[in-house]
Amino acid sequence: MKPAVPPSPPVSAVRGEIVHFLADPAHHAHALEHFADGVLVVRDGHVAECGPAAELLPRLPAGTPLADHRGRLILPGFVDTHVHYPQTDIIASHGEQLLEWLEKYTFPAEQRFADPAHAAEVAGFFCDELLRNGTTTAAAFATVHPASVDALFEAAQARRMRMITGKVLMDRNCPDFLRDSAETGYAASKALIERWHDRGRLLYAVTPRFAPTSTPAQMRLAGQLFREHPGVFLQSHLAENRAEVAWVAQLHPEARSYLDVYAHAGQLGMRAVFAHCLWLDDADRRRMAEAGAAMSFCPTSNLFLGSGLFDLRRAHELGVRVGLGTDVGGGTSFSMLQTLNEAYKVLQLGGQSLSAAGAFHLATLGGAHSLYLDDRIGNFMPGKEADFVVLDPRATPLLARRSAACATLEERLFALMVLGDDRAVAATHVMGTPAWRRPGP
């Protein structure tokens, strides 16, 4: 197991080009705050101050540790709102669409998580890979095995990350080796909630995989868990693939729509996060907005599995909360920079445009807002948890050359999200403490 991250000194500071968001740049002209030479002051793992270096440096107490990242950008840690940690080892598996992908790759991979040692090894690698890519908060699926949840929470806790996860619920249309029952799923989830939810930075999510793999009885009990434990999350999949949508219509002829199945089971509300949401109508989008539920936009997965194109403009017009998800292993990269790259292309195909400011808001404060965590993470307002990523615009020769030719911050951010990947992450800090650093001088 990775050793626990040492506690941060009572006061520390980091210097560099600071970029963060105070609001959504799509709706507020001055949403982006930028300090070309800035200082972020951290006290007891939380943001104390953020502002121009010329103003803050003279006020630092003598002997304050100061990390100098001039020439690099400092942004809030990335927020991944949908990812599968048990699918780490099947990323980049050839072909298939959603339902075939589950049968051929996902279910066999998840069977191995009955072994707690395997779960612990993958959980440690998964958390390190998130940090290596600048992601400090994630909403992740585990498997049906309670030990898989324990393993991920333990790995995240050792690294002081903010992690949302939960036991997957499946009692039909899945292999016997991954099947629970409505009652055992409820009981095991309840025990995990009592053991882990709101313990440090850890949060529990009731996790029905998707409507086809849970009977109506299990769906009702999942909704009951969601209601019985204020503050827990619910995560699932919704309208990812047209064949899946047709299957749900066959299984639930009484429902108006796929979303209606979740709503009738009591699973629609604040802190409910539904991945994909491609094949929805405006009635469903309005219903999600009114309920306070969130969509997770997973562009690399949607392209890789041939699922469809996300309509970000319509979600925003109707007031739906939206975050960004890598959806590994259907998704093809842990890098939020590469995920933003594909998000831009998905929206281009749909006749929409994603600005660099809009993209980085989606990966930081927007993701935090979608998870109802924007009071704790997402920007550098005083009191927030001091999670941040240091990005190097000279990480590769091509990125350095393109960045040098950029005339504006917007251009430089856009170059980072199109040409950048894990190599652009120079360091990741969790609660003010270095959690990952790129090796080198």
C-alpha positions as CSV (number, residue, x, y, z in Angstrom):
1,M,0.0,0.0,0.0
2,K,1.2,3.5,-0.8
3,P,2.3,5.3,2.4
4,A,0.0,8.0,3.7
5,V,0.6,11.5,2.4
6,P,2.4,13.4,5.1
7,P,0.4,16.3,6.6
8,S,1.0,19.7,5.2
9,P,2.9,22.3,7.2
10,P,0.5,24.7,9.0
11,V,1.2,27.5,6.4
12,S,2.8,27.0,2.9
13,A,2.6,28.8,-0.4
14,V,3.0,28.2,-4.1
15,R,3.9,30.7,-6.8
16,G,3.0,30.6,-10.4
17,E,0.5,31.7,-13.0
18,I,-2.8,31.1,-11.3
19,V,-6.1,30.5,-13.1
20,H,-9.4,29.6,-11.5
21,F,-13.1,30.3,-11.8
22,L,-15.5,32.3,-9.6
23,A,-18.5,31.3,-11.7
24,D,-19.5,29.8,-15.1
25,P,-17.8,31.9,-17.9
26,A,-20.8,31.1,-20.2
27,H,-22.9,33.3,-18.0
28,H,-20.5,35.7,-16.2
29,A,-18.1,38.1,-18.0
30,H,-15.6,38.1,-15.1
31,A,-15.9,34.5,-14.1
32,L,-12.2,33.7,-14.7
33,E,-9.7,35.1,-12.3
34,H,-6.1,35.2,-13.5
35,F,-2.9,36.2,-11.8
36,A,0.0,36.1,-14.2
37,D,2.4,36.0,-11.2
38,G,0.3,34.8,-8.4
39,V,0.6,33.2,-5.0
40,L,-1.7,30.7,-3.4
41,V,-1.3,30.6,0.4
42,V,-2.4,27.4,2.2
43,R,-3.2,27.0,5.9
44,D,-3.9,23.6,7.4
45,G,-4.7,22.2,4.0
46,H,-7.2,24.9,3.0
47,V,-6.9,28.0,0.9
48,A,-6.0,31.0,3.0
49,E,-5.4,33.6,0.3
50,C,-4.9,33.8,-3.4
51,G,-3.7,36.9,-5.3
52,P,-0.8,38.8,-6.9
53,A,2.7,37.8,-5.8
54,A,3.7,41.4,-5.3
55,E,0.9,41.8,-2.8
56,L,1.1,38.5,-0.9
57,L,4.8,37.6,-0.8
58,P,5.7,40.4,1.6
59,R,2.9,39.3,4.0
60,L,4.1,35.7,4.2
61,P,5.4,34.7,7.7
62,A,9.2,34.3,7.8
63,G,10.2,30.8,6.9
64,T,7.0,29.9,5.0
65,P,7.7,27.0,2.5
66,L,7.3,28.4,-1.0
67,A,7.1,26.2,-4.1
68,D,8.2,28.2,-7.1
69,H,6.3,27.2,-10.3
70,R,6.8,30.4,-12.3
71,G,6.4,29.6,-16.0
72,R,3.7,27.1,-15.2
73,L,0.0,27.3,-14.6
74,I,-1.7,26.5,-11.3
75,L,-5.3,25.4,-11.5
76,P,-7.7,23.7,-9.1
77,G,-7.5,19.9,-9.1
78,F,-9.5,18.3,-11.8
79,V,-12.9,16.7,-10.9
80,D,-13.8,13.4,-12.7
81,T,-17.5,12.8,-12.3
82,H,-17.7,9.3,-13.8
83,V,-15.0,6.6,-13.9
84,H,-14.8,2.8,-13.3
85,Y,-11.8,1.8,-11.2
86,P,-12.3,-1.9,-11.9
87,Q,-12.0,-1.2,-15.6
88,T,-8.5,0.1,-15.4
89,D,-7.0,-3.1,-16.9
90,I,-9.4,-3.2,-19.8
91,I,-8.8,0.3,-21.1
92,A,-7.9,0.2,-24.8
93,S,-9.7,-3.1,-25.5
94,H,-10.6,-3.4,-29.1
95,G,-14.1,-2.8,-30.5
96,E,-17.6,-3.5,-29.4
97,Q,-20.5,-1.2,-28.5
98,L,-21.9,-0.8,-25.0
99,L,-23.9,-4.0,-24.4
100,E,-21.3,-6.2,-26.1
101,W,-18.5,-4.4,-24.2
102,L,-20.1,-5.3,-20.9
103,E,-20.3,-9.0,-21.7
104,K,-16.9,-9.3,-23.4
105,Y,-14.7,-7.2,-21.2
106,T,-16.3,-5.6,-18.2
107,F,-18.0,-8.5,-16.4
108,P,-15.0,-10.8,-16.6
109,A,-12.7,-8.0,-15.3
110,E,-15.0,-7.2,-12.4
111,Q,-15.1,-10.9,-11.4
112,R,-11.5,-10.6,-10.2
113,F,-12.5,-8.1,-7.6
114,A,-13.8,-10.9,-5.4
115,D,-10.2,-11.1,-4.4
116,P,-9.5,-8.3,-1.9
117,A,-5.7,-8.3,-2.7
118,H,-6.5,-7.7,-6.4
119,A,-8.9,-4.9,-5.5
120,A,-6.4,-3.2,-3.3
121,E,-3.6,-3.4,-5.9
122,V,-5.8,-1.9,-8.7
123,A,-7.2,0.7,-6.3
124,G,-3.7,1.9,-5.5
125,F,-2.7,2.1,-9.2
126,F,-6.0,3.8,-10.0
127,C,-5.6,6.6,-7.4
128,D,-2.0,7.1,-8.4
129,E,-3.0,7.4,-12.1
130,L,-5.7,10.0,-11.2
131,L,-3.1,12.1,-9.3
132,R,-0.5,11.7,-12.1
133,N,-3.1,13.3,-14.4
134,G,-4.0,16.1,-12.0
135,T,-7.4,14.6,-10.8
136,T,-7.9,15.1,-7.1
137,T,-11.7,14.3,-6.9
138,A,-13.5,11.4,-8.6
139,A,-16.9,9.7,-8.6
140,A,-16.0,6.1,-9.3
141,F,-17.8,2.8,-9.7
142,A,-16.5,-0.2,-7.7
143,T,-17.9,-3.7,-8.3
144,V,-20.6,-5.7,-6.6
145,H,-18.0,-6.9,-4.0
146,P,-18.0,-4.9,-0.8
147,A,-14.3,-5.4,-0.5
148,S,-13.8,-3.5,-3.8
149,V,-15.4,-0.5,-2.1
150,D,-13.2,-0.9,1.0
151,A,-10.1,-1.0,-1.2
152,L,-10.9,2.2,-3.1
153,F,-11.8,4.1,0.0
154,E,-8.7,2.9,1.8
155,A,-6.5,3.9,-1.2
156,A,-8.1,7.3,-1.5
157,Q,-7.9,7.9,2.2
158,A,-4.2,7.1,2.3
159,R,-3.7,9.8,-0.4
160,R,-6.1,12.3,1.2
161,M,-8.2,12.4,-2.0
162,R,-11.8,13.3,-2.2
163,M,-13.5,10.1,-3.4
164,I,-17.1,9.1,-4.1
165,T,-17.8,5.4,-4.7
166,G,-20.1,2.6,-3.9
167,K,-21.0,-1.0,-4.3
168,V,-22.5,-1.8,-7.7
169,L,-26.0,-3.2,-7.5
170,M,-27.0,-5.9,-10.0
171,D,-29.6,-8.7,-9.6
172,R,-30.6,-9.5,-13.2
173,N,-29.2,-9.6,-16.7
174,C,-25.6,-10.2,-15.5
175,P,-23.4,-13.3,-14.9
176,D,-24.2,-15.3,-11.8
177,F,-20.7,-14.5,-10.4
178,L,-21.7,-10.8,-10.2
179,R,-25.3,-11.1,-9.1
180,D,-26.6,-10.1,-5.7
181,S,-30.2,-9.8,-4.6
182,A,-32.3,-6.8,-3.9
183,E,-32.1,-7.6,-0.1
184,T,-28.4,-8.4,0.0
185,G,-27.5,-5.4,-2.1
186,Y,-29.4,-3.1,0.2
187,A,-27.9,-4.6,3.4
188,A,-24.3,-4.5,2.0
189,S,-24.7,-1.0,0.8
190,K,-26.2,0.2,4.1
191,A,-23.2,-1.3,6.0
192,L,-20.8,0.4,3.7
193,I,-22.5,3.7,4.1
194,E,-22.3,3.4,7.8
195,R,-18.6,2.4,7.6
196,W,-17.4,5.0,5.1
197,H,-19.7,7.9,4.3
198,D,-18.5,11.3,5.3
199,R,-15.4,9.8,6.8
200,G,-12.7,12.5,6.1
201,R,-13.0,13.3,2.4
202,L,-14.8,10.1,1.5
203,L,-18.5,10.0,0.3
204,Y,-20.7,7.1,-0.5
205,A,-22.7,6.7,-3.7
206,V,-25.6,4.2,-4.0
207,T,-24.7,2.6,-7.3
208,P,-27.2,0.6,-9.4
209,R,-25.2,-0.1,-12.6
210,F,-28.1,0.8,-14.9
211,A,-31.8,0.0,-15.0
212,P,-31.5,-3.2,-17.1
213,T,-29.3,-5.0,-14.5
214,S,-31.5,-4.3,-11.5
215,T,-35.0,-5.6,-10.9
216,P,-37.8,-3.1,-10.0
217,A,-37.4,-4.4,-6.4
218,Q,-33.7,-3.6,-6.3
219,M,-34.3,-0.2,-7.9
220,R,-36.8,0.6,-5.2
221,L,-34.5,-0.4,-2.4
222,A,-31.6,1.6,-4.0
223,G,-34.0,4.6,-4.0
224,Q,-34.8,3.9,-0.4
225,L,-31.1,3.9,0.5
226,F,-30.7,7.2,-1.3
227,R,-33.6,8.7,0.7
228,E,-32.7,7.1,4.1
229,H,-29.1,8.6,4.2
230,P,-29.1,12.3,3.6
231,G,-25.9,13.5,2.0
232,V,-25.2,10.3,0.1
233,F,-24.9,10.3,-3.7
234,L,-26.5,8.1,-6.3
235,Q,-24.6,7.2,-9.5
236,S,-25.8,5.3,-12.6
237,H,-25.9,5.3,-16.4
238,L,-28.6,6.8,-18.5
239,A,-29.4,6.8,-22.2
240,E,-25.9,6.0,-23.4
241,N,-26.6,3.8,-26.4
242,R,-29.7,3.4,-28.6
243,A,-29.8,-0.4,-28.2
244,E,-29.7,0.1,-24.5
245,V,-32.5,2.7,-24.6
246,A,-34.6,0.2,-26.7
247,W,-33.9,-2.6,-24.1
248,V,-35.1,-0.4,-21.2
249,A,-38.3,0.4,-23.1
250,Q,-38.9,-3.4,-23.5
251,L,-38.2,-4.0,-19.8
252,H,-40.3,-1.1,-18.6
253,P,-43.2,-0.6,-21.0
254,E,-45.0,1.4,-18.2
255,A,-42.3,4.1,-18.1
256,R,-42.5,7.3,-20.2
257,S,-38.7,7.2,-20.7
258,Y,-35.5,5.7,-19.5
259,L,-35.2,8.5,-16.9
260,D,-38.7,7.8,-15.7
261,V,-37.5,4.4,-14.5
262,Y,-35.1,6.0,-12.1
263,A,-37.6,8.7,-11.1
264,H,-40.3,6.1,-10.2
265,A,-37.7,4.2,-8.1
266,G,-36.9,7.3,-6.1
267,Q,-33.5,7.8,-7.5
268,L,-33.9,11.3,-9.1
269,G,-32.7,14.2,-6.9
270,M,-29.9,16.3,-5.7
271,R,-26.5,14.4,-5.7
272,A,-27.8,11.9,-8.3
273,V,-25.3,11.7,-11.1
274,F,-26.1,10.0,-14.4
275,A,-23.4,9.2,-16.9
276,H,-23.8,9.9,-20.7
277,C,-27.4,11.2,-21.1
278,L,-27.1,11.2,-24.9
279,W,-30.5,10.0,-26.0
280,L,-32.8,12.2,-23.9
281,D,-35.6,14.6,-24.9
282,D,-36.2,18.0,-23.4
283,A,-38.9,16.7,-21.1
284,D,-36.3,14.5,-19.4
285,R,-33.6,17.3,-19.4
286,R,-36.1,19.6,-17.7
287,R,-37.0,16.9,-15.2
288,M,-33.3,16.5,-14.3
289,A,-32.8,20.2,-13.9
290,E,-35.9,20.5,-11.6
291,A,-34.7,17.6,-9.5
292,G,-31.2,18.9,-9.2
293,A,-29.7,15.8,-10.8
294,A,-26.5,16.0,-12.8
295,M,-25.2,14.7,-16.1
296,S,-21.6,13.4,-16.6
297,F,-20.4,14.2,-20.1
298,C,-18.0,11.3,-21.1
299,P,-16.7,12.2,-24.6
300,T,-13.8,9.7,-25.0
301,S,-16.1,6.8,-24.1
302,N,-19.0,8.0,-26.2
303,L,-16.7,8.1,-29.2
304,F,-14.8,4.9,-28.5
305,L,-18.0,2.9,-28.0
306,G,-19.8,4.7,-30.9
307,S,-22.6,5.7,-28.5
308,G,-23.4,9.2,-29.8
309,L,-22.8,12.9,-29.2
310,F,-23.6,14.8,-26.0
311,D,-25.7,18.0,-26.3
312,L,-24.0,20.4,-23.9
313,R,-25.8,23.5,-25.2
314,R,-29.3,22.1,-24.5
315,A,-28.3,20.8,-21.1
316,H,-27.0,24.3,-20.2
317,E,-30.0,26.0,-21.7
318,L,-32.4,24.0,-19.6
319,G,-30.3,24.4,-16.4
320,V,-29.0,20.9,-15.9
321,R,-25.8,20.5,-13.9
322,V,-23.1,19.0,-16.0
323,G,-19.6,17.6,-15.1
324,L,-16.9,15.8,-17.1
325,G,-16.1,12.1,-16.9
326,T,-13.3,10.1,-18.3
327,D,-15.4,6.8,-18.0
328,V,-12.3,4.6,-18.0
329,G,-12.2,1.9,-19.3
330,G,-14.8,2.6,-22.1
331,G,-13.1,6.0,-21.9
332,T,-9.6,6.0,-23.4
333,S,-7.6,8.3,-21.1
334,F,-7.3,9.2,-17.4
335,S,-6.2,12.7,-18.6
336,M,-8.7,15.4,-18.2
337,L,-6.8,17.4,-20.8
338,Q,-7.3,14.7,-23.4
339,T,-11.0,14.3,-22.3
340,L,-11.4,18.1,-22.9
341,N,-9.8,17.6,-26.3
342,E,-12.4,15.0,-27.2
343,A,-15.2,17.1,-25.7
344,Y,-14.3,19.9,-28.0
345,K,-14.5,17.6,-31.0
346,V,-17.8,16.0,-29.9
347,L,-19.4,19.4,-29.6
348,Q,-17.9,20.5,-33.0
349,L,-19.7,17.6,-34.6
350,G,-22.9,18.7,-33.0
351,G,-22.5,22.3,-34.3
352,Q,-21.5,23.6,-30.9
353,S,-18.3,25.3,-29.7
354,L,-16.4,24.8,-26.4
355,S,-14.2,27.6,-25.4
356,A,-11.0,26.9,-23.4
357,A,-12.4,28.8,-20.4
358,G,-15.7,26.8,-20.6
359,A,-13.7,23.6,-20.9
360,F,-11.5,24.2,-17.8
361,H,-14.5,25.4,-15.9
362,L,-16.2,22.1,-16.7
363,A,-13.1,20.2,-15.4
364,T,-12.9,22.2,-12.1
365,L,-15.6,24.3,-10.6
366,G,-18.3,23.0,-13.0
367,G,-17.6,19.5,-12.0
368,A,-17.6,20.4,-8.3
369,H,-20.9,22.2,-8.8
370,S,-22.4,19.2,-10.5
371,L,-21.6,17.1,-7.4
372,Y,-22.7,19.8,-4.9
373,L,-19.1,20.1,-3.7
374,D,-18.4,23.6,-4.9
375,D,-18.6,24.8,-1.3
376,R,-15.5,22.7,-0.6
377,I,-13.5,22.3,-3.9
378,G,-13.3,23.7,-7.4
379,N,-11.6,27.1,-7.0
380,F,-9.2,29.0,-4.8
381,M,-11.7,30.9,-2.6
382,P,-10.6,31.2,1.0
383,G,-11.6,28.2,3.0
384,K,-11.7,25.7,0.1
385,E,-9.7,22.5,0.3
386,A,-6.4,23.2,-1.3
387,D,-6.3,20.7,-4.2
388,F,-4.5,22.0,-7.2
389,V,-2.6,20.9,-10.3
390,V,0.5,22.5,-11.9
391,L,0.5,22.4,-15.7
392,D,3.6,22.9,-17.7
393,P,3.0,24.6,-21.1
394,R,6.5,23.5,-22.2
395,A,6.0,19.9,-21.4
396,T,6.6,18.7,-25.0
397,P,8.5,20.4,-27.8
398,L,5.3,20.9,-29.8
399,L,3.3,22.3,-26.9
400,A,6.2,24.6,-26.0
401,R,6.4,25.9,-29.6
402,R,2.6,26.4,-29.9
403,S,2.4,28.0,-26.4
404,A,5.1,30.5,-27.3
405,A,3.1,31.7,-30.3
406,C,-0.1,32.2,-28.2
407,A,-1.1,35.8,-27.7
408,T,-3.8,35.3,-25.0
409,L,-4.5,33.2,-22.0
410,E,-7.5,31.6,-23.8
411,E,-5.2,30.5,-26.6
412,R,-2.7,29.0,-24.2
413,L,-5.4,27.1,-22.3
414,F,-6.8,25.8,-25.6
415,A,-3.3,24.6,-26.7
416,L,-2.9,22.8,-23.4
417,M,-6.2,21.0,-23.7
418,V,-5.6,20.0,-27.3
419,L,-1.9,19.2,-27.2
420,G,-1.5,18.3,-23.5
421,D,-1.8,15.0,-21.7
422,D,-0.3,13.5,-18.6
423,R,3.1,14.9,-19.6
424,A,1.8,18.4,-19.0
425,V,1.1,17.7,-15.4
426,A,4.2,18.8,-13.4
427,A,2.7,18.3,-10.0
428,T,-0.5,17.5,-8.1
429,H,-1.2,18.8,-4.6
430,V,-3.9,17.4,-2.3
431,M,-4.9,19.5,0.7
432,G,-1.9,21.7,0.0
433,T,0.6,18.8,0.1
434,P,2.5,17.4,-3.0
435,A,0.8,14.1,-3.8
436,W,2.6,13.6,-7.2
437,R,5.5,15.2,-8.9
438,R,6.9,14.6,-12.4
439,P,10.3,13.1,-12.0
440,G,13.2,15.3,-13.3
441,P,15.4,18.2,-12.4
